[in-house]
Amino acid sequence: MAVPAPILSDDQSDAKARVADLLRGTGVDIDEGHAAPLKEGRSAVMAITGKAGSGKTLLLAQLAQALRDAGVDVISGDYEARRRKDRRTLAILAPTNKAASVLRTRGVPATTIHRILYTPVYDPEYERIAQWLSGEGERPVIEELTELALDRAHAFYQQNNSIPGALAAAGLRGSDFITGWKRREEPLDIGMVDESSMLDKKQFEDLQEIFPTLLLFGDPAQLAPVQQSGSMVFDDLPEGSVAHLARVHRQDADNPILDLAHALADPDLTFETFERMIEDAAARDDRVVMGSRVEAAKMARSPVLVWRNATRIRLIHAFRAAYGAPSDALLPGEPLICDGIELPLKHRKKRIDLEARGLIKGAQVIYLGEGTRAGFSRLHVVGAPDPRVNVASIVKIEMPEEDEPFIPFAARMGATFLHGAAVTIHKAQGSQWPEVQVFAPDLWAAARVGRMEAGVPLWKRLAYVAITRAEERLFWVMRNRLARPDEPLGIEDLTTPAAALELTSEDPPRG
C-alpha cells in the first residue's frame, strides 16, 4: 500500500506552485506529469528559504519525486548514462558529503556539488555492465566475471540503485572500473541545491553555467560564507524569485531544540535570558541537557562546536590526552577534518580523483589505521556512499599558543587533515548529528564582543547554527572542563554499506 505524501502547509503549497510555474516554462509540467525536450537558451533561478523546521527538505523531496514522476531522470555522481536529447535530467546537490548524506537518509538521491562538476571515466569493458544495469544495453559477457557475479551486481542495483556498489558486489574494486575523473564538459538541466546558504559566489556561478534551471534551498538565519560579509547568494535574487517558508508544522511543535532556535529571532533577547530558556527547557525535556563539562566520548563522532579557534585547539588536546593518544601517532577512531589537497599542478588528475572520492575541504573522516605505504592512511569518509579510502596523508595537529602545527606523520604530498574532535560553528554548517555539544562559554564571549552580522548579533547566528546541528539531543556545556571516557577509542561502530568499495589513491588503472 502506497504511503500518502505529507500534507503541505499553505506557504509550502504556495512555494511548490511557484516552482511548478517556473518548471512549466522550461517544458516540465509536474502537475500533469510530463516533460518536453529541453529548449536551449532558457535559464531561471529560484530560491526557497526558511528557518530550521520550516519544511524545506520535505518540499525538496516532494518536488524531486514530482519531477521523477514527470519522467525526469535523476543524475547521480557515480555513473551517467549516455544523454538522450528527448530526456530531461535532474541533479540534487549539497555542498558537503555530510549534507548530502542527510538528504539520502531521507530518501532523496543527493550527491555533492563537486561530484557533479567532475564525472568518473569508466573502463570500456566494465562500462558495458553499467549500461546494462541502467537499461542502456544488453547483458554483457565479461571474461573475468561469472554469470553469478553479474547476477549479484544486478540484484544489488535493483535494491540500491548504485552502479559502483553493484560493480563492487560483482567482486570489482574501484580501480578496476574507474580509470579517472574529468571536468564536466556539457551542461545539465535542472539542479536542486540544499544548504545553499553555504555557497560562495564562485560556486554559484559554476552551478549557473551547468544548470539552466536552478532551485536553491537555504536558511537565511545561518552564517554566511566567511568572505561574503554576511550575504548569501540568494540575497541578490529579485524579490519574485524567492519563496519564504514560515514555521507552521505540527510535527515540530513539541521539539524543544527548534523552539530555542526560533526564540533567537526576538530582537530583545539577551544571552542571559536565552541561557535561562535553555535551563527551563532542560528541566522539562531530556532532549536538552545543561552540561557541566564536555564529554570526550561524544567528541569522537560528533565534534564539540565552538566559536574561537583557541578553544577548538585546547579541546582537541584535552580529547587526545583523555584517550592517551601518543604525540607521534593517531589512534584508530580519531576524527579528522580534510583541509584540502596538497599536490602540484602536474598532479591535477590525482587531485580530481581524491576530491571526487569525497576528500573535499571540510570533509569529516575517521582514522582507521596505517595505510598500505609509509605516509598513507586508511580512512572512513563520513557521509560518502563508498566511505573507505586509502590515501597519502598529511596530518596536522595544531598546538596551543604555537604558530606551527605538530605533524605526527606525513606523505610528501596528498590530502591534508586537521583534528576533528572540535570544530568551529562556521565549519559545522551543512552537517547534523544525533547529539551535539555546544561550548557555551564561547557564545557568551561572542555576546560580550557585540559584533553584528547582516544586522543580527553574531552570538545569535552562532547559537542558531550550533543548536540546529542537533537532530535529537542538545548538550549546552557550561564549564571549561572535560569528562574522561569510560571506554577506549574504537572503529567498530563504523558500519560499511553492503559491498562498499575500498578505494585507494595508489592503485594503477587497468588496461
LUMPAVEX-300962 format. One record per residue (C-alpha): residue number from 1; residue in three letters; x, y, z. Coordinates in steps of 0.25 Angstrom, whole numbers, m for minus. Layout:
# residues N
zalum:marza:x:y:z
NUM:ALA:X:Y:Z
...
# end
This chain:
# residues 511
zalum:marza:x:y:z
1:MET:0:0:0
2:ALA:6:13:m4
3:VAL:8:23:7
4:PRO:1:37:5
5:ALA:10:49:3
6:PRO:10:58:15
7:ILE:0:70:14
8:LEU:7:83:11
9:SER:5:96:19
10:ASP:0:108:12
11:ASP:13:114:10
12:GLN:19:101:5
13:SER:8:99:m5
14:ASP:10:113:m10
15:ALA:25:111:m12
16:LYS:22:98:m19
17:ALA:12:105:m28
18:ARG:22:116:m32
19:VAL:33:105:m35
20:ALA:23:98:m43
21:ASP:21:110:m51
22:LEU:35:112:m53
23:LEU:37:98:m58
24:ARG:25:99:m67
25:GLY:33:110:m74
26:THR:44:101:m77
27:GLY:35:90:m82
28:VAL:33:81:m70
29:ASP:19:80:m64
30:ILE:20:74:m50
31:ASP:4:75:m49
32:GLU:1:68:m61
33:GLY:13:59:m60
34:HIS:20:60:m74
35:ALA:33:67:m79
36:ALA:36:72:m92
37:PRO:50:73:m98
38:LEU:59:84:m93
39:LYS:60:96:m101
40:GLU:73:103:m102
41:GLY:75:117:m97
42:ARG:65:118:m85
43:SER:70:120:m71
44:ALA:64:122:m58
45:VAL:68:123:m43
46:MET:58:122:m31
47:ALA:61:121:m16
48:ILE:52:114:m5
49:THR:57:120:8
50:GLY:53:117:22
51:LYS:58:114:36
52:ALA:60:101:43
53:GLY:47:93:43
54:SER:40:101:32
55:GLY:39:89:23
56:LYS:50:92:13
57:THR:55:77:12
58:LEU:40:72:11
59:LEU:37:81:0
60:LEU:50:78:m7
61:ALA:47:63:m6
62:GLN:33:65:m12
63:LEU:38:73:m23
64:ALA:49:63:m27
65:GLN:38:52:m27
66:ALA:29:60:m35
67:LEU:40:62:m45
68:ARG:43:47:m46
69:ASP:28:44:m47
70:ALA:28:54:m59
71:GLY:39:46:m66
72:VAL:51:54:m62
73:ASP:64:45:m60
74:VAL:72:47:m47
75:ILE:87:48:m49
76:SER:96:43:m38
77:GLY:110:45:m37
78:ASP:115:31:m39
79:TYR:111:28:m53
80:GLU:104:35:m64
81:ALA:98:28:m76
82:ARG:98:34:m90
83:ARG:90:46:m91
84:ARG:77:45:m99
85:LYS:72:58:m105
86:ASP:58:55:m102
87:ARG:60:52:m87
88:ARG:61:63:m76
89:THR:70:62:m65
90:LEU:71:66:m50
91:ALA:83:66:m40
92:ILE:80:68:m25
93:LEU:93:74:m19
94:ALA:98:78:m6
95:PRO:112:86:m2
96:THR:117:75:6
97:ASN:117:59:8
98:LYS:110:60:21
99:ALA:99:69:16
100:ALA:97:60:4
101:SER:96:48:13
102:VAL:86:55:22
103:LEU:77:56:9
104:ARG:80:42:5
105:THR:75:37:19
106:ARG:62:43:16
107:GLY:61:36:3
108:VAL:66:48:m6
109:PRO:77:43:m16
110:ALA:86:54:m13
111:THR:101:56:m17
112:THR:111:67:m15
113:ILE:113:79:m24
114:HIS:128:74:m26
115:ARG:123:60:m31
116:ILE:114:67:m41
117:LEU:125:76:m46
118:TYR:135:64:m48
119:THR:130:51:m55
120:PRO:136:37:m54
121:VAL:143:31:m66
122:TYR:139:16:m67
123:ASP:148:5:m73
124:PRO:140:2:m86
125:GLU:139:m13:m82
126:TYR:132:m10:m69
127:GLU:124:1:m75
128:ARG:116:m9:m82
129:ILE:112:m14:m69
130:ALA:108:0:m65
131:GLN:100:2:m78
132:TRP:93:m11:m76
133:LEU:89:m8:m61
134:SER:84:6:m65
135:GLY:75:0:m76
136:GLU:84:5:m87
137:GLY:89:m8:m93
138:GLU:89:m23:m93
139:ARG:94:m32:m82
140:PRO:109:m33:m85
141:VAL:119:m45:m86
142:ILE:131:m41:m77
143:GLU:142:m51:m78
144:GLU:147:m48:m63
145:LEU:133:m49:m57
146:THR:124:m61:m56
147:GLU:109:m61:m58
148:LEU:107:m62:m43
149:ALA:115:m49:m41
150:LEU:107:m42:m51
151:ASP:94:m47:m44
152:ARG:99:m41:m31
153:ALA:102:m28:m38
154:HIS:88:m27:m44
155:ALA:82:m31:m30
156:PHE:90:m20:m23
157:TYR:86:m10:m33
158:GLN:71:m13:m32
159:GLN:72:m11:m17
160:ASN:81:1:m16
161:ASN:82:8:m30
162:SER:97:9:m29
163:ILE:106:6:m41
164:PRO:119:6:m32
165:GLY:112:m3:m21
166:ALA:107:m12:m32
167:LEU:121:m14:m38
168:ALA:127:m16:m24
169:ALA:116:m27:m22
170:ALA:122:m34:m34
171:GLY:135:m34:m28
172:LEU:142:m22:m34
173:ARG:150:m11:m28
174:GLY:148:4:m31
175:SER:162:4:m38
176:ASP:157:m7:m47
177:PHE:146:1:m54
178:ILE:148:15:m51
179:THR:161:20:m58
180:GLY:160:35:m55
181:TRP:151:47:m54
182:LYS:149:58:m63
183:ARG:142:72:m62
184:ARG:128:72:m68
185:GLU:128:78:m82
186:GLU:114:79:m85
187:PRO:103:86:m77
188:LEU:92:78:m70
189:ASP:77:82:m68
190:ILE:70:84:m54
191:GLY:79:86:m42
192:MET:73:86:m27
193:VAL:83:91:m17
194:ASP:81:88:m2
195:GLU:89:97:9
196:SER:91:108:m2
197:SER:94:118:9
198:MET:108:111:9
199:LEU:110:115:m6
200:ASP:120:125:m9
201:LYS:119:134:m22
202:LYS:129:125:m30
203:GLN:121:112:m27
204:PHE:108:119:m30
205:GLU:114:124:m44
206:ASP:119:110:m47
207:LEU:105:104:m44
208:GLN:99:114:m53
209:GLU:108:110:m64
210:ILE:104:96:m63
211:PHE:89:97:m59
212:PRO:80:106:m68
213:THR:69:103:m57
214:LEU:74:105:m42
215:LEU:66:103:m30
216:LEU:73:107:m17
217:PHE:68:103:m3
218:GLY:74:111:9
219:ASP:73:116:23
220:PRO:75:132:23
221:ALA:78:131:39
222:GLN:90:123:37
223:LEU:104:128:36
224:ALA:109:134:22
225:PRO:122:129:15
226:VAL:133:136:22
227:GLN:138:144:10
228:GLN:124:150:7
229:SER:122:160:18
230:GLY:109:153:23
231:SER:102:152:10
232:MET:97:139:3
233:VAL:95:136:m11
234:PHE:80:137:m11
235:ASP:80:150:m5
236:ASP:83:157:m18
237:LEU:72:150:m25
238:PRO:60:158:m30
239:GLU:48:158:m19
240:GLY:39:150:m28
241:SER:50:139:m29
242:VAL:50:136:m14
243:ALA:39:128:m7
244:HIS:40:128:8
245:LEU:34:117:17
246:ALA:29:120:31
247:ARG:30:110:42
248:VAL:16:105:44
249:HIS:18:90:45
250:ARG:11:82:55
251:GLN:22:71:56
252:ASP:32:82:60
253:ALA:23:88:71
254:ASP:28:79:82
255:ASN:43:80:78
256:PRO:50:88:89
257:ILE:62:89:81
258:LEU:55:96:70
259:ASP:47:105:80
260:LEU:60:110:85
261:ALA:65:113:71
262:HIS:53:121:67
263:ALA:53:128:80
264:LEU:66:135:75
265:ALA:58:143:66
266:ASP:54:152:77
267:PRO:62:165:75
268:ASP:61:168:90
269:LEU:66:154:95
270:THR:79:155:103
271:PHE:89:144:104
272:GLU:86:143:119
273:THR:71:141:116
274:PHE:74:131:105
275:GLU:82:123:115
276:ARG:71:123:125
277:MET:62:118:114
278:ILE:71:106:111
279:GLU:71:103:126
280:ASP:56:103:126
281:ALA:55:94:114
282:ALA:65:84:120
283:ALA:57:84:133
284:ARG:44:79:125
285:ASP:50:71:114
286:ASP:62:62:113
287:ARG:65:65:99
288:VAL:72:78:104
289:VAL:83:76:115
290:MET:91:86:123
291:GLY:105:80:123
292:SER:115:83:134
293:ARG:126:78:125
294:VAL:130:74:111
295:GLU:128:59:109
296:ALA:141:53:102
297:ALA:133:41:97
298:LYS:123:49:89
299:MET:135:57:82
300:ALA:139:44:75
301:ARG:127:44:66
302:SER:121:58:67
303:PRO:130:70:69
304:VAL:128:80:80
305:LEU:124:93:74
306:VAL:132:105:77
307:TRP:134:120:73
308:ARG:148:122:75
309:ASN:160:115:69
310:ALA:168:115:82
311:THR:156:108:89
312:ARG:156:98:78
313:ILE:171:95:79
314:ARG:170:94:94
315:LEU:159:84:94
316:ILE:165:75:83
317:HIS:178:74:92
318:ALA:169:71:104
319:PHE:162:60:96
320:ARG:175:53:91
321:ALA:180:54:106
322:ALA:167:47:111
323:TYR:169:36:102
324:GLY:184:35:104
325:ALA:188:37:89
326:PRO:203:37:87
327:SER:209:50:82
328:ASP:215:44:69
329:ALA:203:35:64
330:LEU:188:35:63
331:LEU:179:25:70
332:PRO:169:17:61
333:GLY:156:24:63
334:GLU:161:39:64
335:PRO:153:48:56
336:LEU:159:57:45
337:ILE:155:69:36
338:CYS:160:69:22
339:ASP:167:83:20
340:GLY:170:81:5
341:ILE:179:74:m5
342:GLU:194:78:m6
343:LEU:198:74:m20
344:PRO:206:81:m30
345:LEU:198:85:m43
346:LYS:204:74:m51
347:HIS:196:64:m42
348:ARG:183:71:m45
349:LYS:177:57:m49
350:LYS:180:51:m36
351:ARG:174:63:m29
352:ILE:161:62:m36
353:ASP:162:47:m33
354:LEU:163:49:m18
355:GLU:153:60:m17
356:ALA:143:52:m25
357:ARG:144:41:m15
358:GLY:140:50:m4
359:LEU:152:57:1
360:ILE:148:71:m1
361:LYS:151:82:8
362:GLY:143:81:21
363:ALA:140:66:19
364:GLN:139:59:32
365:VAL:147:46:33
366:ILE:151:35:43
367:TYR:165:30:44
368:LEU:165:15:43
369:GLY:179:12:43
370:GLU:192:12:35
371:GLY:191:11:20
372:THR:198:1:11
373:ARG:210:10:9
374:ALA:218:20:18
375:GLY:210:33:20
376:PHE:197:26:15
377:SER:185:25:24
378:ARG:172:17:23
379:LEU:160:26:26
380:HIS:145:25:27
381:VAL:139:37:20
382:VAL:127:41:27
383:GLY:114:42:19
384:ALA:121:37:6
385:PRO:113:26:m1
386:ASP:126:18:m2
387:PRO:134:22:11
388:ARG:147:14:11
389:VAL:159:21:5
390:ASN:174:18:6
391:VAL:181:31:3
392:ALA:194:39:4
393:SER:192:47:17
394:ILE:198:60:23
395:VAL:192:61:37
396:LYS:194:74:45
397:ILE:191:75:60
398:GLU:190:90:64
399:MET:197:93:77
400:PRO:192:103:87
401:GLU:200:116:86
402:GLU:208:111:75
403:ASP:209:117:61
404:GLU:213:104:54
405:PRO:205:91:56
406:PHE:211:78:60
407:ILE:211:67:49
408:PRO:211:53:55
409:PHE:213:47:41
410:ALA:212:52:26
411:ALA:214:47:12
412:ARG:221:56:2
413:MET:208:61:m4
414:GLY:194:57:m3
415:ALA:181:60:6
416:THR:183:69:18
417:PHE:176:67:31
418:LEU:173:75:44
419:HIS:168:68:56
420:GLY:153:68:57
421:ALA:149:66:71
422:ALA:145:80:72
423:VAL:141:90:60
424:THR:136:104:59
425:ILE:122:106:57
426:HIS:124:112:43
427:LYS:131:99:39
428:ALA:119:91:45
429:GLN:109:97:35
430:GLY:103:87:26
431:SER:105:75:36
432:GLN:96:69:46
433:TRP:98:59:57
434:PRO:88:52:66
435:GLU:95:58:78
436:VAL:102:71:79
437:GLN:111:78:89
438:VAL:111:94:89
439:PHE:122:101:96
440:ALA:114:112:103
441:PRO:126:120:109
442:ASP:130:123:94
443:LEU:116:128:91
444:TRP:116:137:104
445:ALA:129:143:99
446:ALA:123:146:85
447:ALA:111:153:92
448:ARG:121:161:100
449:VAL:128:165:88
450:GLY:116:171:82
451:ARG:118:168:67
452:MET:107:169:57
453:GLU:105:161:44
454:ALA:95:166:34
455:GLY:88:173:45
456:VAL:87:162:55
457:PRO:96:160:67
458:LEU:107:150:63
459:TRP:105:141:76
460:LYS:90:139:72
461:ARG:94:134:58
462:LEU:105:125:64
463:ALA:95:120:74
464:TYR:85:117:64
465:VAL:94:109:55
466:ALA:100:102:66
467:ILE:87:97:73
468:THR:81:93:60
469:ARG:92:83:57
470:ALA:86:74:67
471:GLU:76:64:61
472:GLU:71:58:75
473:ARG:79:64:87
474:LEU:86:77:90
475:PHE:96:78:101
476:TRP:99:92:105
477:VAL:112:91:112
478:MET:114:102:123
479:ARG:128:100:128
480:ASN:142:98:122
481:ARG:144:84:127
482:LEU:145:70:120
483:ALA:139:57:125
484:ARG:148:46:122
485:PRO:143:34:114
486:ASP:139:21:120
487:GLU:144:12:108
488:PRO:156:13:99
489:LEU:154:19:84
490:GLY:150:9:74
491:ILE:144:7:60
492:GLU:134:m4:62
493:ASP:123:6:61
494:LEU:127:10:46
495:THR:118:1:38
496:THR:121:0:23
497:PRO:110:m1:13
498:ALA:108:m14:7
499:ALA:118:m17:m4
500:ALA:125:m3:m2
501:LEU:138:m1:m9
502:GLU:151:1:m2
503:LEU:156:12:m11
504:THR:171:15:m12
505:SER:179:26:m18
506:GLU:191:18:m21
507:ASP:185:7:m30
508:PRO:188:8:m45
509:PRO:177:8:m55
510:ARG:175:m5:m63
511:GLY:177:m7:m77
# end
